Amino acid sequence: MSIPDGFRQGTEPRMSIPDGFRQGTEPRASIPDGFRQGTEPRMSIPDGFRQGTEPRASIPDGFRQGTEPRMSIPDGFRQGTEPRMSIPDGFRQGTEPRMSIPDGFRQGTEPSTLMLRTQTVTCKGEVISGKCYEFNPTPLTFQDAQASCKTLAPNAELASVTNTDLHFRLVSLVTSGGERSPVLTWLGATVKNQQASWVDGSESSYNDWMPGHPNVHSDKPVCVEMFRMDESWWTAADCGLKRASICSYLVTA
């Protein structure tokens, strides 16, 4: 149908093409902005002809209810930085992810999609000053013992010992209050230039070295153990040896 512009009322399609002759990119209806109610899609393109970047519906902000996605792009056409859904804060129910970006496209400043969760692990050892300490009697190398700690909690490390009270309480943990014999046990420290440093970054002002230790003359990695000669003294040993271990991690109140 062809209608002179002077006789148009603003709602007629400017061109009517039988479906069999359509190529999929023609707009089905062109409506002047003054006649739009705000909910009509500006262009309707069959899915087979879409390239993946066209918005499926454009709704003026004044007509939005706050829950519509502003743009829907098939996954195959996403570049990794587009938000999948933009919802005003007032309409959020608290369970929607704010942005999902594949790791390969992250620049390091975006909030992670994996929100930090409160530590819900039940401490199977002893809680001391807000940390859980767990004894593992299985003999492991220092590196394997550290990896084993990570299976308890994401923030777990081999234990650091920063004061006398904590030292005595860990001795009691390893020996079950004196009911079992002590075994050589890894603590979370390594030795370099005759100085120990804790892997979790704790200060190293406290120590209980066995007389003559640390006495390191080796190029191999050297780590800190306790209970040499059935005493709670610390000694330096090859990190590749297998020992029991103590893990620690922060717990919530």
C-alpha positions in Angstrom: 0.0 0.0 0.0 1.3 3.4 -0.9 -0.2 6.4 0.9 1.0 10.0 0.3 2.7 11.4 3.4 0.1 14.2 3.8 -2.6 11.6 4.3 -0.7 9.4 6.7 -1.8 9.3 10.4 1.5 7.9 11.7 0.6 4.3 12.4 0.5 2.8 8.9 3.5 0.7 7.8 5.2 2.5 5.0 5.8 -0.7 3.0 4.0 -4.0 3.1 6.1 -6.9 1.6 4.7 -10.5 1.4 6.6 -12.7 3.8 7.9 -14.9 1.0 9.8 -11.9 -0.5 11.2 -10.6 2.8 15.0 -11.0 3.3 14.8 -10.7 7.1 16.3 -7.3 7.6 13.4 -5.0 6.7 11.6 -3.3 9.5 8.0 -4.6 9.7 6.6 -1.3 10.9 8.0 2.2 11.1 6.0 4.4 13.5 6.9 8.0 14.1 8.3 8.7 17.6 5.3 10.8 18.5 2.9 7.9 18.1 5.1 5.3 19.9 3.8 4.2 23.3 7.3 3.1 24.5 6.9 -0.7 24.4 7.1 -1.4 20.6 10.3 -3.0 19.3 11.9 -0.5 16.8 13.0 -3.4 14.6 11.9 -7.0 14.3 14.4 -9.3 12.6 13.9 -13.1 12.3 16.5 -15.0 14.5 18.1 -16.6 11.4 19.1 -13.1 10.1 20.4 -11.7 13.4 24.1 -11.1 13.8 24.0 -11.2 17.6 24.6 -7.6 18.4 21.2 -6.1 17.6 19.0 -5.2 20.6 15.9 -7.3 20.6 13.8 -4.5 22.0 14.5 -0.8 22.7 12.2 0.6 25.4 12.5 4.3 26.5 13.7 4.7 30.1 10.4 6.3 31.1 8.5 3.1 30.2 11.0 0.6 31.8 9.9 -1.2 35.0 13.5 -2.0 36.1 13.6 -5.7 35.4 14.0 -5.8 31.6 17.5 -6.5 30.2 18.7 -3.6 28.2 20.3 -5.8 25.6 20.2 -9.5 24.8 23.2 -10.9 22.9 23.7 -14.5 22.1 26.6 -16.1 23.9 28.5 -16.8 20.7 28.6 -13.1 19.8 29.6 -11.8 23.3 33.0 -10.3 23.7 33.1 -10.9 27.5 32.6 -7.3 28.8 28.9 -6.8 28.3 26.7 -7.0 31.4 24.1 -9.7 30.9 21.5 -7.8 32.8 21.3 -4.3 34.1 18.7 -3.9 36.9 18.3 -0.7 39.0 19.2 -1.3 42.6 15.6 -0.5 43.7 14.3 -3.5 41.8 17.0 -6.0 42.9 16.0 -8.9 45.0 19.5 -9.6 46.2 20.2 -12.8 44.3 21.0 -11.5 40.8 24.7 -11.3 39.7 25.6 -7.8 38.9 28.0 -8.7 36.1 29.2 -11.9 34.6 32.5 -11.6 32.7 34.6 -14.6 31.5 38.0 -14.7 33.2 39.9 -14.2 30.0 38.3 -10.8 29.5 38.7 -9.5 33.0 41.0 -6.5 33.5 41.5 -7.1 37.2 39.3 -4.3 38.5 35.9 -5.8 38.1 34.1 -7.3 41.1 34.4 -11.1 41.0 31.2 -13.0 40.2 32.2 -15.4 43.0 31.3 -13.4 46.1 33.3 -14.0 49.2 31.4 -16.3 51.4 31.6 -16.6 55.2 33.8 -19.4 56.3 31.3 -22.2 57.2 33.9 -25.0 57.8 33.5 -26.7 61.1 36.8 -26.6 63.1 37.8 -30.1 63.9 40.8 -29.0 65.9 41.0 -26.2 68.4 40.0 -22.5 68.0 42.7 -20.2 69.4 42.4 -16.4 69.1 40.0 -16.6 66.2 41.9 -19.2 64.3 41.2 -22.9 63.9 44.3 -25.2 64.3 44.0 -28.7 63.0 46.6 -31.5 63.4 47.2 -33.8 60.4 49.2 -37.0 61.5 49.7 -38.1 57.9 53.4 -37.8 56.9 53.7 -35.4 54.0 56.4 -33.2 52.4 56.2 -29.5 53.3 54.7 -28.6 50.0 52.1 -31.4 50.1 51.2 -30.5 53.7 50.6 -26.9 52.6 48.4 -28.1 49.7 46.5 -30.3 52.2 45.8 -27.3 54.3 44.1 -25.6 51.4 41.5 -28.5 51.2 40.3 -27.5 54.7 39.6 -23.8 53.8 40.7 -21.4 51.0 42.6 -19.2 53.5 44.3 -22.1 55.4 48.1 -22.2 55.8 50.6 -24.3 57.7 50.5 -22.9 61.2 52.7 -20.0 62.4 53.7 -19.9 66.1 54.1 -16.3 67.3 54.1 -16.6 71.1 54.8 -19.0 74.0 51.1 -19.7 74.9 50.2 -20.6 71.3 53.3 -22.9 71.2 52.3 -24.8 74.3 48.7 -25.2 73.1 49.9 -26.6 69.7 52.1 -29.0 71.6 49.1 -30.2 73.5 47.1 -30.4 70.3 49.7 -32.7 68.6 50.1 -34.9 71.7 46.4 -34.8 72.6 47.2 -33.3 75.9 50.1 -35.8 76.5 48.0 -38.9 75.7 50.1 -39.8 72.7 53.7 -39.5 71.8 54.9 -36.4 69.8 55.9 -36.9 66.2 58.0 -34.7 63.9 55.6 -32.0 62.7 55.8 -29.3 60.1 55.2 -25.7 61.1 54.5 -23.0 58.5 58.0 -21.6 58.1 61.0 -21.8 55.8 64.6 -21.0 56.6 67.0 -18.7 54.6 70.3 -17.2 55.8 69.8 -18.8 59.2 66.5 -17.0 59.6 62.9 -18.4 59.6 60.0 -16.7 58.0 56.3 -17.7 58.3 54.5 -18.5 55.0 51.4 -16.6 56.2 53.5 -13.4 56.7 53.4 -13.4 60.5 56.1 -11.7 62.5 59.0 -14.0 63.4 60.0 -12.4 66.7 59.2 -15.6 68.7 61.1 -18.9 68.3 62.1 -22.0 70.3 65.0 -23.4 68.4 66.9 -26.5 69.5 70.4 -25.5 70.6 72.6 -25.2 67.6 69.7 -24.5 65.2 69.1 -23.3 62.7 72.4 -24.5 61.3 71.7 -24.6 57.5 74.4 -25.3 55.0 72.5 -26.6 52.1 71.2 -25.3 48.8 68.0 -27.4 49.2 64.8 -25.7 50.6 64.8 -26.0 54.4 61.7 -25.8 56.5 60.8 -25.7 60.2 59.7 -28.8 62.2 59.2 -29.4 65.9 59.5 -32.3 68.3 63.1 -33.4 67.5 64.2 -35.8 70.3 60.6 -35.7 71.8 61.0 -32.1 72.8 59.0 -29.2 71.5 62.1 -27.5 70.2 62.2 -26.4 66.6 64.7 -27.8 64.1 65.5 -27.1 60.4 65.0 -30.0 58.0 64.9 -30.7 54.3 61.4 -29.7 53.0 61.2 -32.9 51.0 61.1 -35.1 54.1 57.7 -36.3 55.2 56.2 -35.1 58.5 52.9 -34.6 60.2 51.6 -31.0 60.1 49.4 -28.4 61.7 47.1 -26.2 59.6 45.4 -23.0 60.6 42.8 -20.7 59.2 40.6 -17.8 60.3 37.1 -18.6 61.5 34.1 -16.4 62.1 32.9 -15.6 65.6 
